[in-house]
Amino acid sequence: MTNTSHLPGDQAKTLRDLNSRQSDSVPAEVEETTTVYSITSGKGGVGKTAVCANLAYNLGTMGKRVLILDADLGLANIDVVFGLSPSYNLNHFFSGEYELQDIMVDGPVGIKILPAGSGIQNFTRLNSNQKMRLLDGLDSMHNHFDYVLIDTEAGISENVTYFNTAAQEILVVTTPEPTAITDAYALMKLLSTQYHEKKFNLVVNQIRSENDALDVYRKLTMVANRYLDISIDYLGSIPEDRQMIDSIRKQKVISELNPGSKVTTAFRQLAGRICSEPSQTTPKGNLQFFWKKLLNIGG
């Protein structure tokens, strides 16, 4: 309880009025926080989209409300992974034809998806107005989510840096391949030196043994500690499995296709670790998705 006994009468009355007004007018739902993860990689072909889709699926099976934003605006494929054929996508949103609610589609286990277009170059580099339109669109949505997963494109394009800096948490996906490790480090270096990002999460995909994943983590942390002022949290690994390729061909995530596989177990453990992470209740920067909700002034 706030002690107002030492304040002048008018100030104490103002504080009591503000406290009363806040408790009466703010609905309970705005206190719920949405955690936004960007799923990103320095190199293509490391299984980033598969990680995003399977993570979303397992969070959904845990009762979490999940939204996937396909941020590969030129070569989108998250809808293909789930076997969906959306009529509209983010291209229609950026062109002003539809709102986000109009293009949102349903995925399995309650997942919601904002699909992007493919083979269209118009929005591969968003301008400032388009970025703010997307930010405002997400902030004003009536749907409430526990997690928003942004599937970025691979590389270090301007769109990649935008979506990574707009998210609360950055999850970097790599493999034990030397070029993938080098590109993952290059992405973290760029985000650290040019955009002042200090915290990264790491998932090592397509491993043959856990030692392979830990070796990747050791290499990245060793170089990062020497040259960058960042922290890297190791969230886990995903084993290499031929069934991953089969699931993509069948347009179903492996967690749905084969719930008893080692890969699915690994994704379930990854989802559990993410759920156990404390929610970040303040924005990390000036521009961030769902910043209004996080400050309890939106909804």
SENU-445279 format. One record per residue: chain; residue number from 1; z, y, x of N, C-alpha, C in turn; residue in three letters. Coordinates in steps of 0.2 Angstrom, whole numbers, padded with zeros to 4 digits. Layout:
! residues N
> c k nz ny nx caz cay cax cz cy cx r
> A NUM Z Y X Z Y X Z Y X ALA
...
END
This chain:
! residues 299
> c k nz ny nx caz cay cax cz cy cx r
> A 1 0000 -0006 0004 0000 0000 0000 0000 0006 0004 MET
> A 2 -0004 0011 0003 -0004 0017 0007 0002 0022 0005 THR
> A 3 0005 0024 0011 0010 0028 0010 0008 0036 0010 ASN
> A 4 0009 0039 0004 0007 0046 0003 0013 0051 0003 THR
> A 5 0019 0048 0004 0025 0053 0003 0025 0059 0008 SER
> A 6 0022 0058 0014 0022 0063 0018 0016 0068 0018 HIS
> A 7 0011 0067 0013 0006 0071 0012 0007 0077 0007 LEU
> A 8 0004 0083 0008 0005 0088 0002 0002 0085 -0004 PRO
> A 9 0005 0088 -0010 0004 0085 -0016 -0004 0084 -0018 GLY
> A 10 -0008 0089 -0016 -0015 0089 -0018 -0018 0083 -0015 ASP
> A 11 -0017 0082 -0008 -0020 0077 -0004 -0018 0070 -0007 GLN
> A 12 -0011 0069 -0008 -0009 0063 -0011 -0012 0061 -0017 ALA
> A 13 -0013 0066 -0022 -0016 0065 -0028 -0023 0063 -0027 LYS
> A 14 -0027 0066 -0023 -0034 0065 -0021 -0034 0058 -0019 THR
> A 15 -0030 0055 -0014 -0030 0049 -0012 -0029 0043 -0017 LEU
> A 16 -0024 0045 -0022 -0022 0040 -0027 -0028 0040 -0032 ARG
> A 17 -0032 0046 -0033 -0037 0046 -0038 -0043 0042 -0035 ASP
> A 18 -0044 0043 -0028 -0050 0039 -0025 -0048 0032 -0025 LEU
> A 19 -0042 0029 -0024 -0041 0022 -0024 -0041 0019 -0031 ASN
> A 20 -0039 0023 -0036 -0040 0021 -0043 -0047 0020 -0045 SER
> A 21 -0051 0026 -0043 -0058 0026 -0045 -0062 0020 -0042 ARG
> A 22 -0060 0018 -0035 -0064 0013 -0032 -0062 0006 -0035 GLN
> A 23 -0056 0005 -0037 -0054 -0001 -0039 -0057 -0002 -0046 SER
> A 24 -0058 0003 -0050 -0060 0003 -0057 -0068 0002 -0057 ASP
> A 25 -0071 0005 -0052 -0079 0006 -0053 -0082 0001 -0049 SER
> A 26 -0079 -0002 -0043 -0083 -0006 -0039 -0083 -0013 -0041 VAL
> A 27 -0088 -0016 -0043 -0088 -0023 -0046 -0086 -0028 -0040 PRO
> A 28 -0083 -0034 -0042 -0081 -0038 -0037 -0086 -0041 -0032 ALA
> A 29 -0092 -0041 -0035 -0098 -0045 -0032 -0100 -0041 -0025 GLU
> A 30 -0099 -0034 -0025 -0101 -0031 -0019 -0097 -0032 -0013 VAL
> A 31 -0091 -0036 -0014 -0087 -0037 -0008 -0090 -0044 -0005 GLU
> A 32 -0094 -0047 -0008 -0097 -0053 -0005 -0102 -0050 0000 GLU
> A 33 -0102 -0054 0006 -0106 -0052 0011 -0112 -0056 0012 THR
> A 34 -0118 -0053 0014 -0124 -0057 0015 -0125 -0057 0023 THR
> A 35 -0126 -0063 0026 -0127 -0063 0033 -0134 -0065 0034 THR
> A 36 -0137 -0060 0038 -0144 -0060 0040 -0146 -0063 0047 VAL
> A 37 -0149 -0069 0047 -0151 -0072 0053 -0159 -0071 0054 TYR
> A 38 -0161 -0068 0060 -0168 -0069 0062 -0168 -0075 0066 SER
> A 39 -0173 -0079 0064 -0175 -0086 0068 -0181 -0084 0072 ILE
> A 40 -0180 -0084 0079 -0185 -0081 0083 -0186 -0085 0089 THR
> A 41 -0192 -0084 0093 -0193 -0087 0099 -0198 -0083 0103 SER
> A 42 -0198 -0084 0109 -0202 -0081 0114 -0209 -0084 0114 GLY
> A 43 -0209 -0090 0112 -0216 -0094 0113 -0217 -0098 0107 LYS
> A 44 -0223 -0099 0105 -0225 -0103 0099 -0225 -0110 0100 GLY
> A 45 -0225 -0114 0095 -0225 -0121 0096 -0218 -0124 0098 GLY
> A 46 -0212 -0121 0097 -0206 -0123 0099 -0202 -0126 0092 VAL
> A 47 -0206 -0125 0087 -0202 -0128 0080 -0198 -0123 0077 GLY
> A 48 -0199 -0117 0078 -0195 -0111 0075 -0195 -0112 0067 LYS
> A 49 -0201 -0112 0064 -0202 -0112 0057 -0198 -0119 0054 THR
> A 50 -0199 -0124 0058 -0196 -0130 0055 -0188 -0130 0056 ALA
> A 51 -0186 -0126 0061 -0178 -0125 0061 -0176 -0121 0056 VAL
> A 52 -0180 -0115 0054 -0178 -0111 0049 -0178 -0114 0042 CYS
> A 53 -0183 -0118 0041 -0184 -0122 0034 -0178 -0127 0033 ALA
> A 54 -0177 -0131 0038 -0172 -0136 0038 -0165 -0133 0038 ASN
> A 55 -0164 -0128 0041 -0157 -0125 0041 -0156 -0122 0034 LEU
> A 56 -0161 -0119 0031 -0161 -0116 0024 -0159 -0122 0019 ALA
> A 57 -0163 -0127 0020 -0162 -0133 0016 -0155 -0136 0016 TYR
> A 58 -0152 -0136 0022 -0145 -0139 0023 -0140 -0134 0020 ASN
> A 59 -0141 -0128 0021 -0136 -0123 0019 -0137 -0123 0011 LEU
> A 60 -0143 -0124 0008 -0143 -0125 0001 -0139 -0131 -0002 GLY
> A 61 -0140 -0136 0002 -0136 -0142 0000 -0128 -0141 0000 THR
> A 62 -0126 -0136 0004 -0119 -0135 0005 -0117 -0130 -0001 MET
> A 63 -0122 -0128 -0005 -0120 -0123 -0011 -0121 -0116 -0009 GLY
> A 64 -0124 -0115 -0003 -0125 -0108 -0001 -0131 -0105 -0004 LYS
> A 65 -0131 -0099 -0006 -0137 -0095 -0009 -0141 -0093 -0003 ARG
> A 66 -0147 -0095 -0002 -0151 -0094 0004 -0158 -0091 0002 VAL
> A 67 -0160 -0086 0005 -0166 -0082 0005 -0170 -0083 0011 LEU
> A 68 -0176 -0085 0011 -0180 -0085 0017 -0185 -0080 0017 ILE
> A 69 -0186 -0076 0022 -0191 -0070 0022 -0196 -0072 0028 LEU
> A 70 -0202 -0074 0026 -0207 -0076 0031 -0210 -0069 0034 ASP
> A 71 -0208 -0068 0040 -0210 -0062 0043 -0215 -0063 0048 ALA
> A 72 -0219 -0069 0048 -0225 -0070 0052 -0230 -0067 0047 ASP
> A 73 -0231 -0060 0047 -0236 -0057 0042 -0243 -0058 0043 LEU
> A 74 -0245 -0061 0049 -0252 -0063 0050 -0254 -0070 0049 GLY
> A 75 -0249 -0074 0051 -0250 -0082 0051 -0244 -0085 0048 LEU
> A 76 -0243 -0083 0042 -0237 -0086 0038 -0238 -0093 0036 ALA
> A 77 -0233 -0097 0037 -0233 -0104 0035 -0227 -0107 0032 ASN
> A 78 -0222 -0103 0030 -0216 -0106 0028 -0217 -0109 0021 ILE
> A 79 -0222 -0106 0017 -0223 -0109 0010 -0227 -0116 0011 ASP
> A 80 -0231 -0117 0016 -0234 -0123 0018 -0229 -0129 0019 VAL
> A 81 -0224 -0127 0023 -0219 -0132 0025 -0215 -0135 0019 VAL
> A 82 -0215 -0130 0014 -0211 -0133 0008 -0216 -0135 0002 PHE
> A 83 -0223 -0135 0004 -0228 -0137 -0001 -0229 -0133 -0007 GLY
> A 84 -0228 -0126 -0005 -0229 -0121 -0011 -0235 -0118 -0010 LEU
> A 85 -0237 -0115 -0016 -0244 -0111 -0016 -0242 -0105 -0020 SER
> A 86 -0239 -0100 -0017 -0237 -0094 -0021 -0243 -0090 -0022 PRO
> A 87 -0243 -0087 -0028 -0249 -0082 -0030 -0249 -0076 -0027 SER
> A 88 -0243 -0073 -0025 -0242 -0067 -0022 -0238 -0067 -0016 TYR
> A 89 -0239 -0063 -0011 -0235 -0063 -0005 -0233 -0056 -0003 ASN
> A 90 -0230 -0055 0003 -0228 -0049 0006 -0233 -0044 0007 LEU
> A 91 -0239 -0046 0007 -0245 -0041 0008 -0246 -0037 0001 ASN
> A 92 -0245 -0041 -0004 -0245 -0037 -0011 -0239 -0032 -0011 HIS
> A 93 -0234 -0034 -0008 -0228 -0029 -0009 -0229 -0023 -0004 PHE
> A 94 -0232 -0024 0002 -0233 -0018 0006 -0239 -0014 0004 PHE
> A 95 -0243 -0017 0000 -0249 -0013 -0003 -0247 -0009 -0009 SER
> A 96 -0240 -0011 -0012 -0238 -0007 -0017 -0240 -0010 -0024 GLY
> A 97 -0243 -0016 -0024 -0245 -0019 -0030 -0239 -0022 -0034 GLU
> A 98 -0234 -0025 -0030 -0228 -0029 -0033 -0222 -0027 -0030 TYR
> A 99 -0216 -0029 -0033 -0210 -0028 -0030 -0208 -0035 -0027 GLU
> A 100 -0202 -0035 -0023 -0200 -0041 -0020 -0198 -0046 -0025 LEU
> A 101 -0195 -0044 -0031 -0193 -0049 -0036 -0200 -0053 -0039 GLN
> A 102 -0205 -0049 -0039 -0211 -0052 -0042 -0215 -0057 -0037 ASP
> A 103 -0214 -0057 -0031 -0217 -0062 -0026 -0212 -0067 -0024 ILE
> A 104 -0206 -0067 -0026 -0201 -0072 -0024 -0203 -0078 -0027 MET
> A 105 -0203 -0084 -0024 -0204 -0091 -0026 -0198 -0095 -0025 VAL
> A 106 -0197 -0100 -0029 -0192 -0105 -0029 -0194 -0111 -0024 ASP
> A 107 -0189 -0113 -0020 -0190 -0118 -0015 -0185 -0124 -0017 GLY
> A 108 -0184 -0129 -0014 -0179 -0134 -0015 -0172 -0132 -0015 PRO
> A 109 -0168 -0136 -0018 -0160 -0134 -0018 -0158 -0127 -0019 VAL
> A 110 -0162 -0124 -0023 -0160 -0117 -0025 -0163 -0112 -0020 GLY
> A 111 -0166 -0113 -0015 -0168 -0109 -0010 -0173 -0104 -0013 ILE
> A 112 -0173 -0097 -0011 -0178 -0092 -0013 -0182 -0091 -0007 LYS
> A 113 -0189 -0089 -0008 -0193 -0088 -0003 -0197 -0082 -0004 ILE
> A 114 -0198 -0077 0001 -0202 -0072 0001 -0208 -0073 0005 LEU
> A 115 -0214 -0076 0003 -0219 -0078 0007 -0223 -0072 0010 PRO
> A 116 -0226 -0074 0015 -0231 -0069 0018 -0238 -0071 0018 ALA
> A 117 -0243 -0067 0019 -0250 -0069 0019 -0252 -0072 0026 GLY
> A 118 -0258 -0075 0026 -0260 -0078 0032 -0268 -0076 0033 SER
> A 119 -0270 -0075 0039 -0276 -0073 0040 -0278 -0066 0038 GLY
> A 120 -0273 -0061 0037 -0274 -0054 0036 -0271 -0050 0041 ILE
> A 121 -0274 -0046 0044 -0272 -0042 0050 -0268 -0035 0047 GLN
> A 122 -0269 -0033 0041 -0267 -0027 0039 -0260 -0025 0041 ASN
> A 123 -0255 -0030 0040 -0248 -0029 0041 -0245 -0032 0047 PHE
> A 124 -0249 -0034 0052 -0246 -0037 0058 -0243 -0032 0062 THR
> A 125 -0243 -0026 0060 -0239 -0020 0064 -0237 -0016 0058 ARG
> A 126 -0231 -0016 0056 -0229 -0012 0050 -0227 -0005 0053 LEU
> A 127 -0229 0000 0049 -0228 0007 0050 -0221 0008 0048 ASN
> A 128 -0218 0014 0049 -0211 0016 0047 -0210 0016 0040 SER
> A 129 -0215 0018 0036 -0214 0018 0029 -0214 0011 0026 ASN
> A 130 -0218 0007 0029 -0218 0000 0026 -0211 -0004 0028 GLN
> A 131 -0208 -0002 0034 -0202 -0005 0036 -0196 -0002 0032 LYS
> A 132 -0196 0004 0030 -0191 0007 0026 -0192 0004 0019 MET
> A 133 -0198 0003 0016 -0199 0000 0010 -0196 -0007 0009 ARG
> A 134 -0197 -0011 0014 -0194 -0017 0014 -0187 -0017 0015 LEU
> A 135 -0184 -0013 0019 -0177 -0012 0019 -0174 -0010 0012 LEU
> A 136 -0177 -0005 0009 -0175 -0003 0003 -0175 -0008 -0003 ASP
> A 137 -0181 -0012 -0002 -0182 -0017 -0007 -0177 -0022 -0007 GLY
> A 138 -0175 -0025 -0001 -0170 -0030 0000 -0163 -0027 -0002 LEU
> A 139 -0162 -0021 0000 -0155 -0018 -0002 -0154 -0017 -0010 ASP
> A 140 -0160 -0016 -0013 -0159 -0015 -0020 -0160 -0021 -0025 SER
> A 141 -0161 -0027 -0022 -0162 -0033 -0026 -0156 -0034 -0029 MET
> A 142 -0157 -0037 -0035 -0151 -0039 -0039 -0148 -0046 -0037 HIS
> A 143 -0153 -0049 -0034 -0151 -0056 -0032 -0146 -0055 -0026 ASN
> A 144 -0141 -0060 -0026 -0136 -0059 -0021 -0136 -0066 -0017 HIS
> A 145 -0136 -0065 -0010 -0137 -0071 -0006 -0131 -0072 -0001 PHE
> A 146 -0130 -0078 0001 -0125 -0079 0006 -0128 -0078 0013 ASP
> A 147 -0134 -0081 0013 -0138 -0080 0020 -0145 -0078 0018 TYR
> A 148 -0148 -0074 0023 -0155 -0073 0023 -0158 -0075 0030 VAL
> A 149 -0163 -0079 0030 -0165 -0082 0036 -0172 -0078 0037 LEU
> A 150 -0173 -0075 0042 -0180 -0072 0043 -0184 -0076 0048 ILE
> A 151 -0189 -0079 0046 -0194 -0083 0051 -0198 -0078 0054 ASP
> A 152 -0197 -0076 0060 -0201 -0071 0063 -0207 -0074 0066 THR
> A 153 -0212 -0070 0068 -0218 -0073 0072 -0215 -0074 0079 GLU
> A 154 -0219 -0078 0083 -0217 -0079 0090 -0219 -0073 0094 ALA
> A 155 -0216 -0073 0100 -0218 -0067 0105 -0214 -0061 0105 GLY
> A 156 -0216 -0056 0107 -0212 -0050 0108 -0216 -0044 0104 ILE
> A 157 -0220 -0045 0099 -0223 -0039 0096 -0218 -0034 0093 SER
> A 158 -0221 -0029 0090 -0217 -0024 0087 -0213 -0026 0081 GLU
> A 159 -0217 -0030 0077 -0214 -0033 0071 -0208 -0038 0073 ASN
> A 160 -0209 -0042 0078 -0203 -0046 0081 -0197 -0042 0082 VAL
> A 161 -0198 -0037 0086 -0192 -0033 0088 -0189 -0030 0082 THR
> A 162 -0193 -0028 0077 -0190 -0024 0071 -0186 -0029 0067 TYR
> A 163 -0189 -0035 0066 -0185 -0040 0062 -0178 -0042 0066 PHE
> A 164 -0179 -0043 0072 -0173 -0045 0076 -0168 -0040 0076 ASN
> A 165 -0170 -0033 0077 -0165 -0028 0077 -0162 -0027 0070 THR
> A 166 -0166 -0028 0065 -0163 -0027 0058 -0159 -0032 0056 ALA
> A 167 -0159 -0038 0059 -0154 -0044 0057 -0147 -0043 0060 ALA
> A 168 -0142 -0046 0057 -0136 -0046 0060 -0135 -0051 0066 GLN
> A 169 -0138 -0056 0065 -0138 -0062 0070 -0145 -0064 0072 GLU
> A 170 -0146 -0065 0079 -0152 -0067 0082 -0151 -0074 0084 ILE
> A 171 -0155 -0079 0081 -0155 -0086 0083 -0162 -0087 0087 LEU
> A 172 -0161 -0088 0093 -0167 -0090 0097 -0168 -0097 0098 VAL
> A 173 -0174 -0099 0096 -0176 -0106 0097 -0180 -0108 0103 VAL
> A 174 -0178 -0113 0107 -0182 -0114 0113 -0182 -0122 0113 THR
> A 175 -0186 -0124 0118 -0186 -0131 0120 -0185 -0132 0127 THR
> A 176 -0184 -0138 0130 -0182 -0139 0137 -0188 -0138 0141 PRO
> A 177 -0194 -0136 0139 -0200 -0135 0143 -0199 -0128 0146 GLU
> A 178 -0201 -0128 0153 -0200 -0122 0157 -0203 -0116 0154 PRO
> A 179 -0209 -0116 0152 -0212 -0110 0149 -0208 -0108 0143 THR
> A 180 -0206 -0112 0139 -0202 -0110 0133 -0196 -0107 0135 ALA
> A 181 -0192 -0109 0140 -0186 -0106 0142 -0187 -0099 0145 ILE
> A 182 -0193 -0099 0149 -0194 -0092 0152 -0196 -0087 0147 THR
> A 183 -0200 -0089 0142 -0201 -0085 0136 -0195 -0083 0132 ASP
> A 184 -0191 -0087 0131 -0185 -0086 0127 -0181 -0081 0131 ALA
> A 185 -0180 -0081 0138 -0177 -0076 0142 -0180 -0070 0141 TYR
> A 186 -0187 -0070 0142 -0191 -0063 0141 -0189 -0060 0135 ALA
> A 187 -0189 -0063 0129 -0187 -0060 0123 -0180 -0057 0123 LEU
> A 188 -0175 -0061 0125 -0169 -0058 0125 -0168 -0052 0130 MET
> A 189 -0172 -0053 0135 -0172 -0047 0140 -0174 -0041 0137 LYS
> A 190 -0180 -0041 0133 -0183 -0036 0130 -0178 -0033 0125 LEU
> A 191 -0175 -0037 0121 -0171 -0035 0115 -0165 -0032 0118 LEU
> A 192 -0163 -0034 0124 -0157 -0031 0127 -0158 -0025 0130 SER
> A 193 -0163 -0024 0134 -0164 -0018 0138 -0167 -0013 0134 THR
> A 194 -0172 -0014 0130 -0175 -0009 0126 -0172 -0008 0119 GLN
> A 195 -0168 -0013 0116 -0166 -0012 0109 -0158 -0013 0109 TYR
> A 196 -0155 -0014 0115 -0148 -0014 0116 -0144 -0019 0112 HIS
> A 197 -0148 -0025 0111 -0145 -0031 0108 -0140 -0034 0113 GLU
> A 198 -0134 -0036 0111 -0130 -0039 0116 -0128 -0046 0114 LYS
> A 199 -0129 -0049 0108 -0127 -0055 0107 -0133 -0059 0104 LYS
> A 200 -0133 -0066 0106 -0139 -0070 0104 -0136 -0077 0103 PHE
> A 201 -0139 -0081 0098 -0137 -0088 0097 -0143 -0092 0099 ASN
> A 202 -0141 -0098 0102 -0146 -0102 0105 -0146 -0109 0101 LEU
> A 203 -0152 -0111 0099 -0153 -0118 0097 -0159 -0121 0101 VAL
> A 204 -0158 -0127 0104 -0163 -0130 0109 -0166 -0136 0105 VAL
> A 205 -0172 -0135 0103 -0176 -0140 0099 -0179 -0145 0103 ASN
> A 206 -0181 -0151 0100 -0185 -0156 0103 -0182 -0159 0110 GLN
> A 207 -0176 -0161 0110 -0172 -0163 0116 -0172 -0171 0115 ILE
> A 208 -0172 -0174 0121 -0171 -0181 0122 -0164 -0183 0123 ARG
> A 209 -0160 -0179 0125 -0153 -0180 0126 -0149 -0173 0126 SER
> A 210 -0143 -0174 0124 -0139 -0167 0124 -0138 -0164 0130 GLU
> A 211 -0139 -0168 0136 -0138 -0165 0142 -0144 -0160 0144 ASN
> A 212 -0150 -0162 0141 -0156 -0158 0141 -0155 -0151 0138 ASP
> A 213 -0151 -0151 0132 -0150 -0145 0129 -0145 -0141 0133 ALA
> A 214 -0140 -0144 0135 -0134 -0140 0139 -0137 -0138 0146 LEU
> A 215 -0142 -0141 0148 -0145 -0139 0155 -0149 -0132 0153 ASP
> A 216 -0153 -0132 0147 -0156 -0126 0145 -0151 -0120 0145 VAL
> A 217 -0146 -0122 0141 -0141 -0117 0140 -0138 -0114 0146 TYR
> A 218 -0136 -0118 0151 -0134 -0116 0158 -0139 -0112 0161 ARG
> A 219 -0145 -0114 0161 -0150 -0110 0165 -0150 -0103 0162 LYS
> A 220 -0151 -0102 0155 -0151 -0096 0152 -0145 -0092 0153 LEU
> A 221 -0139 -0094 0153 -0133 -0091 0154 -0132 -0088 0161 THR
> A 222 -0134 -0093 0165 -0134 -0091 0173 -0138 -0085 0174 MET
> A 223 -0144 -0085 0172 -0149 -0079 0173 -0147 -0073 0169 VAL
> A 224 -0144 -0074 0163 -0142 -0068 0159 -0136 -0065 0162 ALA
> A 225 -0131 -0069 0164 -0125 -0066 0167 -0127 -0062 0174 ASN
> A 226 -0132 -0064 0177 -0134 -0061 0183 -0138 -0054 0182 ARG
> A 227 -0142 -0054 0177 -0146 -0049 0176 -0146 -0045 0170 TYR
> A 228 -0142 -0048 0165 -0142 -0044 0158 -0135 -0044 0156 LEU
> A 229 -0133 -0039 0152 -0126 -0038 0149 -0126 -0041 0142 ASP
> A 230 -0127 -0047 0141 -0127 -0050 0135 -0123 -0057 0135 ILE
> A 231 -0122 -0059 0129 -0118 -0065 0128 -0123 -0070 0124 SER
> A 232 -0123 -0076 0126 -0127 -0081 0122 -0122 -0087 0120 ILE
> A 233 -0122 -0088 0113 -0118 -0093 0110 -0123 -0099 0109 ASP
> A 234 -0120 -0105 0111 -0124 -0111 0110 -0122 -0114 0103 TYR
> A 235 -0127 -0114 0099 -0126 -0117 0092 -0127 -0124 0091 LEU
> A 236 -0131 -0127 0096 -0133 -0134 0095 -0140 -0136 0097 GLY
> A 237 -0141 -0142 0096 -0148 -0145 0098 -0151 -0149 0092 SER
> A 238 -0157 -0150 0092 -0161 -0154 0088 -0165 -0159 0092 ILE
> A 239 -0164 -0166 0090 -0167 -0171 0094 -0175 -0171 0092 PRO
> A 240 -0179 -0174 0097 -0186 -0175 0097 -0187 -0181 0092 GLU
> A 241 -0191 -0180 0087 -0192 -0185 0083 -0199 -0185 0080 ASP
> A 242 -0203 -0190 0080 -0210 -0191 0077 -0210 -0189 0070 ARG
> A 243 -0204 -0190 0066 -0204 -0189 0059 -0205 -0182 0057 GLN
> A 244 -0203 -0177 0062 -0204 -0170 0061 -0211 -0168 0060 MET
> A 245 -0216 -0171 0064 -0223 -0170 0063 -0225 -0173 0056 ILE
> A 246 -0223 -0179 0054 -0224 -0182 0048 -0222 -0178 0042 ASP
> A 247 -0216 -0175 0043 -0214 -0171 0037 -0218 -0165 0036 SER
> A 248 -0220 -0162 0041 -0225 -0156 0041 -0231 -0158 0037 ILE
> A 249 -0234 -0164 0039 -0240 -0166 0036 -0239 -0168 0028 ARG
> A 250 -0233 -0170 0026 -0231 -0172 0019 -0229 -0165 0016 LYS
> A 251 -0228 -0160 0019 -0226 -0153 0017 -0219 -0154 0013 GLN
> A 252 -0215 -0157 0017 -0208 -0158 0015 -0204 -0157 0021 LYS
> A 253 -0198 -0154 0021 -0194 -0154 0027 -0191 -0160 0028 VAL
> A 254 -0189 -0162 0034 -0187 -0169 0036 -0180 -0170 0033 ILE
> A 255 -0176 -0165 0032 -0169 -0165 0029 -0170 -0168 0022 SER
> A 256 -0175 -0166 0018 -0176 -0169 0012 -0180 -0176 0012 GLU
> A 257 -0184 -0177 0016 -0188 -0183 0017 -0184 -0189 0019 LEU
> A 258 -0180 -0187 0024 -0176 -0192 0027 -0169 -0190 0029 ASN
> A 259 -0165 -0190 0023 -0158 -0187 0024 -0153 -0191 0029 PRO
> A 260 -0155 -0197 0030 -0151 -0201 0035 -0153 -0201 0042 GLY
> A 261 -0158 -0197 0044 -0160 -0197 0051 -0156 -0193 0055 SER
> A 262 -0157 -0194 0062 -0153 -0190 0067 -0154 -0183 0067 LYS
> A 263 -0161 -0181 0065 -0163 -0174 0065 -0159 -0171 0059 VAL
> A 264 -0159 -0174 0054 -0156 -0171 0048 -0148 -0170 0049 THR
> A 265 -0145 -0175 0052 -0138 -0174 0054 -0137 -0168 0059 THR
> A 266 -0142 -0167 0064 -0141 -0161 0068 -0142 -0155 0064 ALA
> A 267 -0147 -0155 0060 -0147 -0149 0056 -0141 -0147 0051 PHE
> A 268 -0138 -0153 0049 -0133 -0152 0044 -0127 -0149 0049 ARG
> A 269 -0126 -0152 0055 -0121 -0149 0059 -0122 -0142 0061 GLN
> A 270 -0128 -0140 0062 -0130 -0133 0063 -0128 -0128 0058 LEU
> A 271 -0130 -0131 0052 -0128 -0127 0046 -0121 -0126 0045 ALA
> A 272 -0117 -0131 0047 -0110 -0131 0046 -0107 -0126 0051 GLY
> A 273 -0110 -0126 0057 -0107 -0121 0062 -0109 -0114 0060 ARG
> A 274 -0114 -0113 0057 -0116 -0106 0055 -0111 -0104 0049 ILE
> A 275 -0110 -0109 0045 -0105 -0107 0039 -0098 -0106 0042 CYS
> A 276 -0096 -0109 0047 -0089 -0108 0050 -0089 -0101 0054 SER
> A 277 -0095 -0098 0055 -0095 -0092 0059 -0092 -0086 0055 GLU
> A 278 -0087 -0082 0057 -0085 -0076 0053 -0090 -0072 0051 PRO
> A 279 -0090 -0069 0045 -0095 -0064 0043 -0094 -0058 0046 SER
> A 280 -0100 -0055 0048 -0100 -0048 0051 -0100 -0043 0045 GLN
> A 281 -0095 -0039 0045 -0094 -0034 0039 -0096 -0027 0041 THR
> A 282 -0098 -0026 0047 -0101 -0019 0048 -0108 -0020 0051 THR
> A 283 -0112 -0015 0050 -0119 -0016 0053 -0118 -0015 0061 PRO
> A 284 -0123 -0018 0064 -0123 -0018 0072 -0126 -0012 0074 LYS
> A 285 -0130 -0009 0070 -0134 -0003 0072 -0136 0002 0066 GLY
> A 286 -0140 0006 0067 -0142 0011 0062 -0147 0008 0057 ASN
> A 287 -0151 0003 0059 -0155 0000 0054 -0154 -0007 0053 LEU
> A 288 -0152 -0009 0047 -0150 -0016 0046 -0151 -0018 0039 GLN
> A 289 -0154 -0024 0038 -0155 -0027 0031 -0148 -0027 0028 PHE
> A 290 -0147 -0026 0022 -0141 -0026 0018 -0136 -0022 0020 PHE
> A 291 -0137 -0017 0024 -0132 -0012 0026 -0128 -0009 0021 TRP
> A 292 -0131 -0008 0015 -0127 -0005 0009 -0122 -0009 0007 LYS
> A 293 -0124 -0016 0006 -0119 -0021 0003 -0114 -0022 0008 LYS
> A 294 -0115 -0022 0015 -0110 -0023 0020 -0105 -0017 0020 LEU
> A 295 -0107 -0011 0018 -0103 -0005 0018 -0100 -0005 0011 LEU
> A 296 -0101 -0010 0006 -0098 -0009 0000 -0100 -0003 -0004 ASN
> A 297 -0106 -0001 -0003 -0108 0005 -0007 -0115 0004 -0010 ILE
> A 298 -0117 -0003 -0010 -0124 -0004 -0013 -0123 -0010 -0018 GLY
> A 299 -0129 -0013 -0020 -0128 -0019 -0025 -0133 -0018 -0030 GLY
END
